[in-house]
Amino acid sequence: MDHHDDPSALDIVIVPPTHDLGDGFQVRRALPSRQRRMVGPFVFLDQMGPHVFQPGQGLDVRPHPHVCLATVTYLFDGEIMHRDSLGSVQPIRPGEVNWMTAGRGIVHSERTDTALPQDGSGLFGLQCWVALPSKDEESDPAFTHTKAVELPFIDGEGVEARVVAGSYWGRRSPVATLSDMFYVDVKLKAGARIGMPPEYPEQAIYIVEGRLDLGRDGSFEPGQLVVLKPGAGVTLGAPGPGPTRIMLLGGEPMDGPRFLSWNFVASSEERIEQAKRDWKAGAFPQVPGETEFIPLPESQGRPVRYP
């Protein structure tokens, strides 16, 4: 099709609502939204912060379960201590990747380490859930931590990019994923530009900091998720005055619909209902050394079907 017939590369632009979790700690949920449930395997995208905790305070997410998905945590600022039912104890710092495959079931907690300097610590990052292919939903749970220096780094002409997971621009992250996808951290100095080719059928851009210029499609603000049309490439630009930071994400479409309820994602409703029963019955493995847990919320309707 001649590009003059349909000048826009945009499918939809999601402006996520902001939720205050207390003490001014804000979370923006870009996926799922009413406009779009998933992009590639990404079924959930939360922005945490930016926030500075008061001395003695911090993130305190008690043990909770997941099934049939992988969680990926990526920080721009701060530190989170991850503990899970496999016995993993792993702090995550900016530029590193915590990738946890829930498979048939895992439990984890996420907290600010109370041993850190208590002069008020910052926290800013993204947490995503990636749906697993149907054949891998009941795989063994697993956890991997990848250091920033192990990730492919692209540097030049005012652009710095890190391939967090999957492959893009011919570079592949060592983080093992179970489906074809990409997740890339991009920093653009004011005035810098880089092309985003249509490498995957489903592609999106999440604006973390600064403004993003997409040429004829206009400019976009932090906190917006720009979903591209299939087959559309764009040029990413930083209009200034400061730098722009974005995350590129997406991949192949999932192999069928997914259902989501609370912390559970699966290709069947019954699997989610089973997970709820198991959590209520205390049948999930425990995080060693932890006795607290988040109870199943009472008001649980039927799982939401995607797409």
Phi, psi and omega in degrees: 000137176292134187293345178287337180291325183220084189293340187271135174270355188274136169271296175214159174241121181259126174253099189288147175290153178256132178244134177267120181269007180113145181058025177080005179281115188251145177234134174249128181252104181274327175229141354284155173229168179297329183283328185206127183273322182209157175230112189059225180275357183285115181252354186203132176217115179243134168262125177258122178079200007290142184211143172248118179283147172290155178309134180086354179249167179177183176293138180214078180262109184292165180307135179210158188261159170220152170223152166059025178213173170239141174258141175231122181249132182220124186251145171261334181206147174092195184207141176232136175267119179261132172228140179220174186287354172276352183096005178294136171227108190214113172289144174243136181235168185307136177087350179267167181234124166257117181240114183243117177267115183286320183054230184286351175154131177213158177231137177214161174235155181224119185218157168281129181293120182292348178278352179291159177307132187262038177265025181090106182257147180270159173212129180204122180185183179237140171237129180237153167247136179244122178292144178267148173303149184310318184291343182253002186299325183257026179290169177295138175297149183207156177221132174228145176240129181238127181286156181303320184291344180275348183272142178301134184236129181246127187221125176166144175053047176078009181241132171235127181224141179235124178276103187286315180207152181073203180226148179199151180051032177077008179244138181243131175287146176286350179295124184282118176248162183256359176216165180286119186202174173212148179209111191227132177265120184236129173244129180241127171290157179307129179092347182282154180218151173209144179280139174250099184283158179279074183282337183228155180297328182238119185222144179213163180232126175252126183270118184269308182215148180075180180258152179244129178257126178244037176061236185295342178276358174094191181242156190227155188257162176303143178092355179266144175250115182260114180261126183272156174289149177304134179082000181268131170254154179221163170256125181269127181228150176254106184286351181085185003287335180262187178286167178237137175234131183223159170244129174263135184209157177150203180156200176289148175299152179290159184277047181126172184292160174235153175247144181228133173207127182053240181263014187246136174228133179202166180275356174225143178298319183298325179297321179292317179298323177296318179298320177298314179298318181297320181293317179297325183276358181073028185270354176281157174294157181259157172280120182307132177083359180244136179247339179287161172199160176269119180290155176298126178301144184293317187274078179249105175282194178292146177302145179276134182267135174240149343282000000 
